[in-house]
Amino acid sequence: MITVARRAGLGVMLGCKTESALGVTAMAQLAPLADWLDLDGHLGLKDDPFTGAVNDRGRIVLPGDPGLGARLCPDSVIPWEE
């Protein structure tokens, strides 16, 4: 979609309203390709089940872990019961 937008002479914005840190971290991987970013939707979530990209004084800092770097919070795992 970014390539199509660029070919059409359009700008590109990546954003979210209420996305978890998992989604924000995935979108942040594409940040260098965008003109504008609004990736703070996870900051308003009461119980975000993931950790990942963080905002540091207006900068998006990606985690250094493998893959996206986002991780499921241990407290968010619901034990399986039969």
PDB file with SEQRES, HELIX, SHEET and CRYST1 records, atoms N, CA, C and O in Angstrom:
SEQRES   1 A   82  MET ILE THR VAL ALA ARG ARG ALA GLY LEU GLY VAL MET          
SEQRES   2 A   82  LEU GLY CYS LYS THR GLU SER ALA LEU GLY VAL THR ALA          
SEQRES   3 A   82  MET ALA GLN LEU ALA PRO LEU ALA ASP TRP LEU ASP LEU          
SEQRES   4 A   82  ASP GLY HIS LEU GLY LEU LYS ASP ASP PRO PHE THR GLY          
SEQRES   5 A   82  ALA VAL ASN ASP ARG GLY ARG ILE VAL LEU PRO GLY ASP          
SEQRES   6 A   82  PRO GLY LEU GLY ALA ARG LEU CYS PRO ASP SER VAL ILE          
SEQRES   7 A   82  PRO TRP GLU GLU                                              
HELIX    1 AA1 ILE A    2  ARG A    7  1                                   6    
HELIX    2 AA2 ALA A   21  ALA A   28  1                                   8    
HELIX    3 AA3 ALA A   31  LEU A   33  5                                   3    
HELIX    4 AA4 GLY A   41  GLY A   44  5                                   4    
HELIX    5 AA5 PRO A   74  SER A   76  5                                   3    
SHEET    1 AA1 2 MET A  13  GLY A  15  0                                        
SHEET    2 AA1 2 TRP A  36  ASP A  38  1                                        
SHEET    1 AA2 2 PHE A  50  THR A  51  0                                        
SHEET    2 AA2 2 ARG A  71  LEU A  72 -1                                        
SHEET    1 AA3 2 VAL A  54  ASP A  56  0                                        
SHEET    2 AA3 2 ARG A  59  VAL A  61 -1                                        
CRYST1    1.000    1.000    1.000  90.00  90.00  90.00 P 1           1          
ATOM      1  N   MET A   1       0.821  -1.171   0.000  1.00  0.00           N  
ATOM      2  CA  MET A   1       0.000   0.000   0.000  1.00  0.00           C  
ATOM      3  C   MET A   1       0.876   1.250   0.000  1.00  0.00           C  
ATOM      4  O   MET A   1       0.544   2.245  -0.644  1.00  0.00           O  
ATOM      5  N   ILE A   2       1.978   1.197   0.713  1.00  0.00           N  
ATOM      6  CA  ILE A   2       2.868   2.359   0.746  1.00  0.00           C  
ATOM      7  C   ILE A   2       3.427   2.628  -0.648  1.00  0.00           C  
ATOM      8  O   ILE A   2       3.511   3.781  -1.072  1.00  0.00           O  
ATOM      9  N   THR A   3       3.807   1.580  -1.357  1.00  0.00           N  
ATOM     10  CA  THR A   3       4.332   1.743  -2.710  1.00  0.00           C  
ATOM     11  C   THR A   3       3.284   2.356  -3.634  1.00  0.00           C  
ATOM     12  O   THR A   3       3.598   3.252  -4.417  1.00  0.00           O  
ATOM     13  N   VAL A   4       2.059   1.888  -3.549  1.00  0.00           N  
ATOM     14  CA  VAL A   4       0.975   2.433  -4.378  1.00  0.00           C  
ATOM     15  C   VAL A   4       0.734   3.895  -4.035  1.00  0.00           C  
ATOM     16  O   VAL A   4       0.556   4.719  -4.932  1.00  0.00           O  
ATOM     17  N   ALA A   5       0.727   4.228  -2.752  1.00  0.00           N  
ATOM     18  CA  ALA A   5       0.524   5.612  -2.341  1.00  0.00           C  
ATOM     19  C   ALA A   5       1.641   6.506  -2.878  1.00  0.00           C  
ATOM     20  O   ALA A   5       1.374   7.602  -3.371  1.00  0.00           O  
ATOM     21  N   ARG A   6       2.855   6.058  -2.789  1.00  0.00           N  
ATOM     22  CA  ARG A   6       3.994   6.839  -3.282  1.00  0.00           C  
ATOM     23  C   ARG A   6       3.898   7.061  -4.791  1.00  0.00           C  
ATOM     24  O   ARG A   6       4.150   8.163  -5.278  1.00  0.00           O  
ATOM     25  N   ARG A   7       3.533   6.016  -5.526  1.00  0.00           N  
ATOM     26  CA  ARG A   7       3.394   6.143  -6.984  1.00  0.00           C  
ATOM     27  C   ARG A   7       2.291   7.121  -7.360  1.00  0.00           C  
ATOM     28  O   ARG A   7       2.346   7.754  -8.414  1.00  0.00           O  
ATOM     29  N   ALA A   8       1.284   7.242  -6.490  1.00  0.00           N  
ATOM     30  CA  ALA A   8       0.189   8.182  -6.734  1.00  0.00           C  
ATOM     31  C   ALA A   8       0.509   9.580  -6.223  1.00  0.00           C  
ATOM     32  O   ALA A   8      -0.319  10.485  -6.324  1.00  0.00           O  
ATOM     33  N   GLY A   9       1.710   9.760  -5.673  1.00  0.00           N  
ATOM     34  CA  GLY A   9       2.106  11.069  -5.164  1.00  0.00           C  
ATOM     35  C   GLY A   9       1.512  11.423  -3.816  1.00  0.00           C  
ATOM     36  O   GLY A   9       1.457  12.596  -3.447  1.00  0.00           O  
ATOM     37  N   LEU A  10       1.071  10.424  -3.086  1.00  0.00           N  
ATOM     38  CA  LEU A  10       0.448  10.658  -1.779  1.00  0.00           C  
ATOM     39  C   LEU A  10       1.453  10.500  -0.640  1.00  0.00           C  
ATOM     40  O   LEU A  10       2.451   9.791  -0.766  1.00  0.00           O  
ATOM     41  N   GLY A  11       1.171  11.171   0.464  1.00  0.00           N  
ATOM     42  CA  GLY A  11       1.927  10.970   1.689  1.00  0.00           C  
ATOM     43  C   GLY A  11       1.409   9.737   2.404  1.00  0.00           C  
ATOM     44  O   GLY A  11       0.339   9.222   2.079  1.00  0.00           O  
ATOM     45  N   VAL A  12       2.169   9.268   3.373  1.00  0.00           N  
ATOM     46  CA  VAL A  12       1.809   8.057   4.105  1.00  0.00           C  
ATOM     47  C   VAL A  12       1.831   8.338   5.595  1.00  0.00           C  
ATOM     48  O   VAL A  12       2.794   8.890   6.128  1.00  0.00           O  
ATOM     49  N   MET A  13       0.741   7.945   6.264  1.00  0.00           N  
ATOM     50  CA  MET A  13       0.665   8.061   7.720  1.00  0.00           C  
ATOM     51  C   MET A  13       0.340   6.693   8.294  1.00  0.00           C  
ATOM     52  O   MET A  13      -0.521   5.983   7.773  1.00  0.00           O  
ATOM     53  N   LEU A  14       1.021   6.328   9.355  1.00  0.00           N  
ATOM     54  CA  LEU A  14       0.707   5.110  10.103  1.00  0.00           C  
ATOM     55  C   LEU A  14       0.126   5.546  11.438  1.00  0.00           C  
ATOM     56  O   LEU A  14       0.708   6.377  12.135  1.00  0.00           O  
ATOM     57  N   GLY A  15      -1.017   4.985  11.790  1.00  0.00           N  
ATOM     58  CA  GLY A  15      -1.634   5.387  13.044  1.00  0.00           C  
ATOM     59  C   GLY A  15      -2.567   4.325  13.574  1.00  0.00           C  
ATOM     60  O   GLY A  15      -2.859   3.331  12.911  1.00  0.00           O  
ATOM     61  N   CYS A  16      -3.026   4.561  14.781  1.00  0.00           N  
ATOM     62  CA  CYS A  16      -3.958   3.647  15.424  1.00  0.00           C  
ATOM     63  C   CYS A  16      -4.766   4.408  16.458  1.00  0.00           C  
ATOM     64  O   CYS A  16      -4.379   5.491  16.899  1.00  0.00           O  
ATOM     65  N   LYS A  17      -5.885   3.831  16.836  1.00  0.00           N  
ATOM     66  CA  LYS A  17      -6.731   4.431  17.867  1.00  0.00           C  
ATOM     67  C   LYS A  17      -6.546   3.689  19.188  1.00  0.00           C  
ATOM     68  O   LYS A  17      -6.139   4.278  20.189  1.00  0.00           O  
ATOM     69  N   THR A  18      -6.841   2.421  19.180  1.00  0.00           N  
ATOM     70  CA  THR A  18      -6.690   1.616  20.401  1.00  0.00           C  
ATOM     71  C   THR A  18      -6.059   0.284  20.041  1.00  0.00           C  
ATOM     72  O   THR A  18      -6.708  -0.760  20.110  1.00  0.00           O  
ATOM     73  N   GLU A  19      -4.827   0.324  19.668  1.00  0.00           N  
ATOM     74  CA  GLU A  19      -4.078  -0.873  19.302  1.00  0.00           C  
ATOM     75  C   GLU A  19      -3.187  -1.271  20.475  1.00  0.00           C  
ATOM     76  O   GLU A  19      -2.716  -0.411  21.219  1.00  0.00           O  
ATOM     77  N   SER A  20      -2.958  -2.558  20.639  1.00  0.00           N  
ATOM     78  CA  SER A  20      -2.063  -3.020  21.701  1.00  0.00           C  
ATOM     79  C   SER A  20      -0.613  -2.737  21.312  1.00  0.00           C  
ATOM     80  O   SER A  20      -0.325  -2.340  20.183  1.00  0.00           O  
ATOM     81  N   ALA A  21       0.281  -2.945  22.252  1.00  0.00           N  
ATOM     82  CA  ALA A  21       1.706  -2.760  21.975  1.00  0.00           C  
ATOM     83  C   ALA A  21       2.180  -3.712  20.885  1.00  0.00           C  
ATOM     84  O   ALA A  21       3.154  -3.417  20.192  1.00  0.00           O  
ATOM     85  N   LEU A  22       1.511  -4.846  20.723  1.00  0.00           N  
ATOM     86  CA  LEU A  22       1.868  -5.779  19.659  1.00  0.00           C  
ATOM     87  C   LEU A  22       1.660  -5.127  18.293  1.00  0.00           C  
ATOM     88  O   LEU A  22       2.562  -5.144  17.456  1.00  0.00           O  
ATOM     89  N   GLY A  23       0.492  -4.560  18.064  1.00  0.00           N  
ATOM     90  CA  GLY A  23       0.200  -3.899  16.791  1.00  0.00           C  
ATOM     91  C   GLY A  23       1.047  -2.667  16.557  1.00  0.00           C  
ATOM     92  O   GLY A  23       1.515  -2.432  15.443  1.00  0.00           O  
ATOM     93  N   VAL A  24       1.248  -1.879  17.601  1.00  0.00           N  
ATOM     94  CA  VAL A  24       2.073  -0.671  17.486  1.00  0.00           C  
ATOM     95  C   VAL A  24       3.512  -1.047  17.144  1.00  0.00           C  
ATOM     96  O   VAL A  24       4.146  -0.389  16.319  1.00  0.00           O  
ATOM     97  N   THR A  25       4.024  -2.089  17.765  1.00  0.00           N  
ATOM     98  CA  THR A  25       5.395  -2.522  17.494  1.00  0.00           C  
ATOM     99  C   THR A  25       5.526  -3.007  16.055  1.00  0.00           C  
ATOM    100  O   THR A  25       6.534  -2.740  15.401  1.00  0.00           O  
ATOM    101  N   ALA A  26       4.519  -3.715  15.559  1.00  0.00           N  
ATOM    102  CA  ALA A  26       4.542  -4.171  14.166  1.00  0.00           C  
ATOM    103  C   ALA A  26       4.514  -2.974  13.215  1.00  0.00           C  
ATOM    104  O   ALA A  26       5.289  -2.932  12.259  1.00  0.00           O  
ATOM    105  N   MET A  27       3.641  -2.009  13.461  1.00  0.00           N  
ATOM    106  CA  MET A  27       3.574  -0.822  12.597  1.00  0.00           C  
ATOM    107  C   MET A  27       4.850   0.001  12.676  1.00  0.00           C  
ATOM    108  O   MET A  27       5.281   0.575  11.676  1.00  0.00           O  
ATOM    109  N   ALA A  28       5.451   0.062  13.841  1.00  0.00           N  
ATOM    110  CA  ALA A  28       6.663   0.866  14.016  1.00  0.00           C  
ATOM    111  C   ALA A  28       7.813   0.339  13.162  1.00  0.00           C  
ATOM    112  O   ALA A  28       8.736   1.089  12.841  1.00  0.00           O  
ATOM    113  N   GLN A  29       7.770  -0.936  12.792  1.00  0.00           N  
ATOM    114  CA  GLN A  29       8.803  -1.485  11.911  1.00  0.00           C  
ATOM    115  C   GLN A  29       8.800  -0.790  10.549  1.00  0.00           C  
ATOM    116  O   GLN A  29       9.822  -0.748   9.864  1.00  0.00           O  
ATOM    117  N   LEU A  30       7.648  -0.248  10.163  1.00  0.00           N  
ATOM    118  CA  LEU A  30       7.502   0.440   8.879  1.00  0.00           C  
ATOM    119  C   LEU A  30       7.692   1.949   8.988  1.00  0.00           C  
ATOM    120  O   LEU A  30       7.556   2.663   7.995  1.00  0.00           O  
ATOM    121  N   ALA A  31       7.999   2.432  10.170  1.00  0.00           N  
ATOM    122  CA  ALA A  31       8.110   3.878  10.408  1.00  0.00           C  
ATOM    123  C   ALA A  31       9.021   4.612   9.429  1.00  0.00           C  
ATOM    124  O   ALA A  31       8.673   5.718   9.014  1.00  0.00           O  
ATOM    125  N   PRO A  32      10.164   4.062   9.038  1.00  0.00           N  
ATOM    126  CA  PRO A  32      11.025   4.797   8.110  1.00  0.00           C  
ATOM    127  C   PRO A  32      10.388   5.049   6.744  1.00  0.00           C  
ATOM    128  O   PRO A  32      10.848   5.914   5.998  1.00  0.00           O  
ATOM    129  N   LEU A  33       9.344   4.308   6.413  1.00  0.00           N  
ATOM    130  CA  LEU A  33       8.690   4.464   5.119  1.00  0.00           C  
ATOM    131  C   LEU A  33       7.553   5.471   5.148  1.00  0.00           C  
ATOM    132  O   LEU A  33       6.993   5.798   4.102  1.00  0.00           O  
ATOM    133  N   ALA A  34       7.202   5.969   6.333  1.00  0.00           N  
ATOM    134  CA  ALA A  34       6.053   6.868   6.482  1.00  0.00           C  
ATOM    135  C   ALA A  34       6.492   8.319   6.654  1.00  0.00           C  
ATOM    136  O   ALA A  34       7.616   8.610   7.063  1.00  0.00           O  
ATOM    137  N   ASP A  35       5.567   9.214   6.328  1.00  0.00           N  
ATOM    138  CA  ASP A  35       5.806  10.647   6.532  1.00  0.00           C  
ATOM    139  C   ASP A  35       5.371  11.100   7.921  1.00  0.00           C  
ATOM    140  O   ASP A  35       5.986  11.980   8.523  1.00  0.00           O  
ATOM    141  N   TRP A  36       4.300  10.483   8.420  1.00  0.00           N  
ATOM    142  CA  TRP A  36       3.760  10.849   9.723  1.00  0.00           C  
ATOM    143  C   TRP A  36       3.445   9.593  10.519  1.00  0.00           C  
ATOM    144  O   TRP A  36       3.056   8.570   9.956  1.00  0.00           O  
ATOM    145  N   LEU A  37       3.615   9.677  11.823  1.00  0.00           N  
ATOM    146  CA  LEU A  37       3.319   8.555  12.715  1.00  0.00           C  
ATOM    147  C   LEU A  37       2.407   9.013  13.837  1.00  0.00           C  
ATOM    148  O   LEU A  37       2.583  10.100  14.386  1.00  0.00           O  
ATOM    149  N   ASP A  38       1.440   8.189  14.173  1.00  0.00           N  
ATOM    150  CA  ASP A  38       0.587   8.391  15.338  1.00  0.00           C  
ATOM    151  C   ASP A  38       0.412   7.021  15.980  1.00  0.00           C  
ATOM    152  O   ASP A  38      -0.640   6.393  15.866  1.00  0.00           O  
ATOM    153  N   LEU A  39       1.452   6.580  16.649  1.00  0.00           N  
ATOM    154  CA  LEU A  39       1.484   5.217  17.185  1.00  0.00           C  
ATOM    155  C   LEU A  39       1.506   5.220  18.706  1.00  0.00           C  
ATOM    156  O   LEU A  39       2.410   4.661  19.327  1.00  0.00           O  
ATOM    157  N   ASP A  40       0.505   5.853  19.292  1.00  0.00           N  
ATOM    158  CA  ASP A  40       0.444   5.913  20.747  1.00  0.00           C  
ATOM    159  C   ASP A  40      -0.841   5.302  21.306  1.00  0.00           C  
ATOM    160  O   ASP A  40      -1.159   5.494  22.480  1.00  0.00           O  
ATOM    161  N   GLY A  41      -1.576   4.572  20.475  1.00  0.00           N  
ATOM    162  CA  GLY A  41      -2.852   3.997  20.909  1.00  0.00           C  
ATOM    163  C   GLY A  41      -2.734   3.054  22.082  1.00  0.00           C  
ATOM    164  O   GLY A  41      -3.660   2.947  22.887  1.00  0.00           O  
ATOM    165  N   HIS A  42      -1.621   2.373  22.193  1.00  0.00           N  
ATOM    166  CA  HIS A  42      -1.439   1.411  23.292  1.00  0.00           C  
ATOM    167  C   HIS A  42      -1.255   2.101  24.639  1.00  0.00           C  
ATOM    168  O   HIS A  42      -1.444   1.479  25.685  1.00  0.00           O  
ATOM    169  N   LEU A  43      -0.893   3.370  24.623  1.00  0.00           N  
ATOM    170  CA  LEU A  43      -0.663   4.072  25.885  1.00  0.00           C  
ATOM    171  C   LEU A  43      -1.953   4.305  26.666  1.00  0.00           C  
ATOM    172  O   LEU A  43      -1.918   4.499  27.881  1.00  0.00           O  
ATOM    173  N   GLY A  44      -3.089   4.285  25.974  1.00  0.00           N  
ATOM    174  CA  GLY A  44      -4.365   4.507  26.648  1.00  0.00           C  
ATOM    175  C   GLY A  44      -5.060   3.237  27.094  1.00  0.00           C  
ATOM    176  O   GLY A  44      -6.132   3.298  27.695  1.00  0.00           O  
ATOM    177  N   LEU A  45      -4.473   2.095  26.814  1.00  0.00           N  
ATOM    178  CA  LEU A  45      -5.094   0.837  27.213  1.00  0.00           C  
ATOM    179  C   LEU A  45      -4.865   0.565  28.695  1.00  0.00           C  
ATOM    180  O   LEU A  45      -3.753   0.717  29.201  1.00  0.00           O  
ATOM    181  N   LYS A  46      -5.910   0.167  29.371  1.00  0.00           N  
ATOM    182  CA  LYS A  46      -5.799  -0.106  30.804  1.00  0.00           C  
ATOM    183  C   LYS A  46      -4.948  -1.348  31.054  1.00  0.00           C  
ATOM    184  O   LYS A  46      -4.058  -1.331  31.904  1.00  0.00           O  
ATOM    185  N   ASP A  47      -5.216  -2.417  30.322  1.00  0.00           N  
ATOM    186  CA  ASP A  47      -4.516  -3.685  30.544  1.00  0.00           C  
ATOM    187  C   ASP A  47      -3.975  -4.213  29.222  1.00  0.00           C  
ATOM    188  O   ASP A  47      -4.489  -5.193  28.683  1.00  0.00           O  
ATOM    189  N   ASP A  48      -2.952  -3.574  28.707  1.00  0.00           N  
ATOM    190  CA  ASP A  48      -2.332  -4.042  27.466  1.00  0.00           C  
ATOM    191  C   ASP A  48      -1.651  -5.375  27.753  1.00  0.00           C  
ATOM    192  O   ASP A  48      -0.776  -5.437  28.617  1.00  0.00           O  
ATOM    193  N   PRO A  49      -2.027  -6.435  27.055  1.00  0.00           N  
ATOM    194  CA  PRO A  49      -1.425  -7.737  27.337  1.00  0.00           C  
ATOM    195  C   PRO A  49      -0.016  -7.911  26.770  1.00  0.00           C  
ATOM    196  O   PRO A  49       0.604  -8.955  26.971  1.00  0.00           O  
ATOM    197  N   PHE A  50       0.496  -6.899  26.064  1.00  0.00           N  
ATOM    198  CA  PHE A  50       1.807  -7.018  25.427  1.00  0.00           C  
ATOM    199  C   PHE A  50       2.744  -5.894  25.858  1.00  0.00           C  
ATOM    200  O   PHE A  50       2.307  -4.830  26.296  1.00  0.00           O  
ATOM    201  N   THR A  51       4.025  -6.153  25.726  1.00  0.00           N  
ATOM    202  CA  THR A  51       5.045  -5.120  25.819  1.00  0.00           C  
ATOM    203  C   THR A  51       5.729  -5.072  24.461  1.00  0.00           C  
ATOM    204  O   THR A  51       5.730  -6.057  23.723  1.00  0.00           O  
ATOM    205  N   GLY A  52       6.304  -3.936  24.138  1.00  0.00           N  
ATOM    206  CA  GLY A  52       6.967  -3.806  22.842  1.00  0.00           C  
ATOM    207  C   GLY A  52       7.566  -2.420  22.705  1.00  0.00           C  
ATOM    208  O   GLY A  52       8.279  -1.951  23.591  1.00  0.00           O  
ATOM    209  N   ALA A  53       7.272  -1.767  21.588  1.00  0.00           N  
ATOM    210  CA  ALA A  53       7.785  -0.428  21.347  1.00  0.00           C  
ATOM    211  C   ALA A  53       7.310   0.513  22.456  1.00  0.00           C  
ATOM    212  O   ALA A  53       6.186   0.400  22.945  1.00  0.00           O  
ATOM    213  N   VAL A  54       8.173   1.427  22.836  1.00  0.00           N  
ATOM    214  CA  VAL A  54       7.824   2.415  23.863  1.00  0.00           C  
ATOM    215  C   VAL A  54       8.068   3.816  23.314  1.00  0.00           C  
ATOM    216  O   VAL A  54       8.867   4.017  22.400  1.00  0.00           O  
ATOM    217  N   ASN A  55       7.367   4.763  23.890  1.00  0.00           N  
ATOM    218  CA  ASN A  55       7.589   6.168  23.562  1.00  0.00           C  
ATOM    219  C   ASN A  55       8.553   6.750  24.575  1.00  0.00           C  
ATOM    220  O   ASN A  55       8.323   6.672  25.782  1.00  0.00           O  
ATOM    221  N   ASP A  56       9.622   7.327  24.085  1.00  0.00           N  
ATOM    222  CA  ASP A  56      10.615   7.964  24.939  1.00  0.00           C  
ATOM    223  C   ASP A  56      10.771   9.407  24.498  1.00  0.00           C  
ATOM    224  O   ASP A  56      11.499   9.704  23.550  1.00  0.00           O  
ATOM    225  N   ARG A  57      10.085  10.299  25.191  1.00  0.00           N  
ATOM    226  CA  ARG A  57      10.120  11.736  24.883  1.00  0.00           C  
ATOM    227  C   ARG A  57       9.806  12.012  23.414  1.00  0.00           C  
ATOM    228  O   ARG A  57      10.490  12.790  22.750  1.00  0.00           O  
ATOM    229  N   GLY A  58       8.745  11.350  22.923  1.00  0.00           N  
ATOM    230  CA  GLY A  58       8.302  11.581  21.554  1.00  0.00           C  
ATOM    231  C   GLY A  58       8.966  10.700  20.513  1.00  0.00           C  
ATOM    232  O   GLY A  58       8.625  10.781  19.333  1.00  0.00           O  
ATOM    233  N   ARG A  59       9.892   9.873  20.916  1.00  0.00           N  
ATOM    234  CA  ARG A  59      10.562   8.952  19.986  1.00  0.00           C  
ATOM    235  C   ARG A  59      10.033   7.540  20.207  1.00  0.00           C  
ATOM    236  O   ARG A  59       9.805   7.123  21.342  1.00  0.00           O  
ATOM    237  N   ILE A  60       9.843   6.816  19.126  1.00  0.00           N  
ATOM    238  CA  ILE A  60       9.445   5.419  19.223  1.00  0.00           C  
ATOM    239  C   ILE A  60      10.717   4.585  19.299  1.00  0.00           C  
ATOM    240  O   ILE A  60      11.562   4.634  18.405  1.00  0.00           O  
ATOM    241  N   VAL A  61      10.839   3.824  20.371  1.00  0.00           N  
ATOM    242  CA  VAL A  61      12.011   2.976  20.573  1.00  0.00           C  
ATOM    243  C   VAL A  61      11.573   1.528  20.442  1.00  0.00           C  
ATOM    244  O   VAL A  61      10.721   1.054  21.194  1.00  0.00           O  
ATOM    245  N   LEU A  62      12.166   0.828  19.476  1.00  0.00           N  
ATOM    246  CA  LEU A  62      11.825  -0.571  19.247  1.00  0.00           C  
ATOM    247  C   LEU A  62      12.590  -1.476  20.212  1.00  0.00           C  
ATOM    248  O   LEU A  62      13.728  -1.177  20.572  1.00  0.00           O  
ATOM    249  N   PRO A  63      11.970  -2.578  20.629  1.00  0.00           N  
ATOM    250  CA  PRO A  63      12.670  -3.531  21.491  1.00  0.00           C  
ATOM    251  C   PRO A  63      13.770  -4.244  20.708  1.00  0.00           C  
ATOM    252  O   PRO A  63      13.714  -4.321  19.480  1.00  0.00           O  
ATOM    253  N   GLY A  64      14.748  -4.753  21.405  1.00  0.00           N  
ATOM    254  CA  GLY A  64      15.867  -5.424  20.761  1.00  0.00           C  
ATOM    255  C   GLY A  64      15.720  -6.932  20.671  1.00  0.00           C  
ATOM    256  O   GLY A  64      16.635  -7.615  20.212  1.00  0.00           O  
ATOM    257  N   ASP A  65      14.579  -7.462  21.103  1.00  0.00           N  
ATOM    258  CA  ASP A  65      14.369  -8.907  21.064  1.00  0.00           C  
ATOM    259  C   ASP A  65      14.176  -9.391  19.625  1.00  0.00           C  
ATOM    260  O   ASP A  65      13.880  -8.585  18.743  1.00  0.00           O  
ATOM    261  N   PRO A  66      14.338 -10.690  19.374  1.00  0.00           N  
ATOM    262  CA  PRO A  66      14.150 -11.226  18.025  1.00  0.00           C  
ATOM    263  C   PRO A  66      12.730 -11.005  17.507  1.00  0.00           C  
ATOM    264  O   PRO A  66      11.797 -10.797  18.283  1.00  0.00           O  
ATOM    265  N   GLY A  67      12.584 -11.052  16.190  1.00  0.00           N  
ATOM    266  CA  GLY A  67      11.273 -10.859  15.568  1.00  0.00           C  
ATOM    267  C   GLY A  67      10.818  -9.436  15.757  1.00  0.00           C  
ATOM    268  O   GLY A  67      11.624  -8.510  15.658  1.00  0.00           O  
ATOM    269  N   LEU A  68       9.553  -9.243  16.027  1.00  0.00           N  
ATOM    270  CA  LEU A  68       9.039  -7.895  16.285  1.00  0.00           C  
ATOM    271  C   LEU A  68       9.578  -7.334  17.593  1.00  0.00           C  
ATOM    272  O   LEU A  68       9.706  -6.121  17.754  1.00  0.00           O  
ATOM    273  N   GLY A  69       9.891  -8.222  18.516  1.00  0.00           N  
ATOM    274  CA  GLY A  69      10.357  -7.779  19.821  1.00  0.00           C  
ATOM    275  C   GLY A  69       9.243  -7.623  20.835  1.00  0.00           C  
ATOM    276  O   GLY A  69       9.508  -7.446  22.024  1.00  0.00           O  
ATOM    277  N   ALA A  70       7.995  -7.685  20.381  1.00  0.00           N  
ATOM    278  CA  ALA A  70       6.862  -7.598  21.301  1.00  0.00           C  
ATOM    279  C   ALA A  70       6.735  -8.915  22.051  1.00  0.00           C  
ATOM    280  O   ALA A  70       7.021  -9.983  21.509  1.00  0.00           O  
ATOM    281  N   ARG A  71       6.309  -8.829  23.282  1.00  0.00           N  
ATOM    282  CA  ARG A  71       6.170 -10.022  24.117  1.00  0.00           C  
ATOM    283  C   ARG A  71       4.843  -9.980  24.870  1.00  0.00           C  
ATOM    284  O   ARG A  71       4.357  -8.912  25.243  1.00  0.00           O  
ATOM    285  N   LEU A  72       4.271 -11.153  25.084  1.00  0.00           N  
ATOM    286  CA  LEU A  72       3.072 -11.294  25.895  1.00  0.00           C  
ATOM    287  C   LEU A  72       3.459 -11.141  27.359  1.00  0.00           C  
ATOM    288  O   LEU A  72       4.401 -11.786  27.818  1.00  0.00           O  
ATOM    289  N   CYS A  73       2.757 -10.310  28.087  1.00  0.00           N  
ATOM    290  CA  CYS A  73       3.040 -10.129  29.514  1.00  0.00           C  
ATOM    291  C   CYS A  73       2.678 -11.415  30.266  1.00  0.00           C  
ATOM    292  O   CYS A  73       1.602 -11.970  30.045  1.00  0.00           O  
ATOM    293  N   PRO A  74       3.543 -11.887  31.135  1.00  0.00           N  
ATOM    294  CA  PRO A  74       3.268 -13.139  31.858  1.00  0.00           C  
ATOM    295  C   PRO A  74       1.948 -13.109  32.623  1.00  0.00           C  
ATOM    296  O   PRO A  74       1.269 -14.131  32.716  1.00  0.00           O  
ATOM    297  N   ASP A  75       1.578 -11.961  33.168  1.00  0.00           N  
ATOM    298  CA  ASP A  75       0.336 -11.867  33.932  1.00  0.00           C  
ATOM    299  C   ASP A  75      -0.905 -11.973  33.052  1.00  0.00           C  
ATOM    300  O   ASP A  75      -2.007 -12.175  33.560  1.00  0.00           O  
ATOM    301  N   SER A  76      -0.737 -11.838  31.743  1.00  0.00           N  
ATOM    302  CA  SER A  76      -1.867 -11.880  30.817  1.00  0.00           C  
ATOM    303  C   SER A  76      -2.217 -13.285  30.380  1.00  0.00           C  
ATOM    304  O   SER A  76      -3.260 -13.504  29.764  1.00  0.00           O  
ATOM    305  N   VAL A  77      -1.357 -14.238  30.693  1.00  0.00           N  
ATOM    306  CA  VAL A  77      -1.605 -15.620  30.263  1.00  0.00           C  
ATOM    307  C   VAL A  77      -2.641 -16.239  31.187  1.00  0.00           C  
ATOM    308  O   VAL A  77      -2.487 -16.248  32.408  1.00  0.00           O  
ATOM    309  N   ILE A  78      -3.693 -16.753  30.579  1.00  0.00           N  
ATOM    310  CA  ILE A  78      -4.756 -17.406  31.346  1.00  0.00           C  
ATOM    311  C   ILE A  78      -4.451 -18.899  31.347  1.00  0.00           C  
ATOM    312  O   ILE A  78      -4.363 -19.501  30.277  1.00  0.00           O  
ATOM    313  N   PRO A  79      -4.287 -19.510  32.510  1.00  0.00           N  
ATOM    314  CA  PRO A  79      -3.961 -20.934  32.560  1.00  0.00           C  
ATOM    315  C   PRO A  79      -5.078 -21.785  31.951  1.00  0.00           C  
ATOM    316  O   PRO A  79      -6.264 -21.502  32.116  1.00  0.00           O  
ATOM    317  N   TRP A  80      -4.662 -22.823  31.249  1.00  0.00           N  
ATOM    318  CA  TRP A  80      -5.615 -23.735  30.628  1.00  0.00           C  
ATOM    319  C   TRP A  80      -6.117 -24.728  31.654  1.00  0.00           C  
ATOM    320  O   TRP A  80      -5.330 -25.356  32.362  1.00  0.00           O  
ATOM    321  N   GLU A  81      -7.433 -24.869  31.734  1.00  0.00           N  
ATOM    322  CA  GLU A  81      -8.015 -25.845  32.655  1.00  0.00           C  
ATOM    323  C   GLU A  81      -8.969 -26.724  31.872  1.00  0.00           C  
ATOM    324  O   GLU A  81      -9.728 -26.237  31.035  1.00  0.00           O  
ATOM    325  N   GLU A  82      -8.930 -28.022  32.147  1.00  0.00           N  
ATOM    326  CA  GLU A  82      -9.857 -28.938  31.493  1.00  0.00           C  
ATOM    327  C   GLU A  82     -10.999 -29.271  32.392  1.00  0.00           C  
ATOM    328  O   GLU A  82     -11.885 -30.034  32.008  1.00  0.00           O  
TER     329      GLU A  82                                                      
END                                                                             
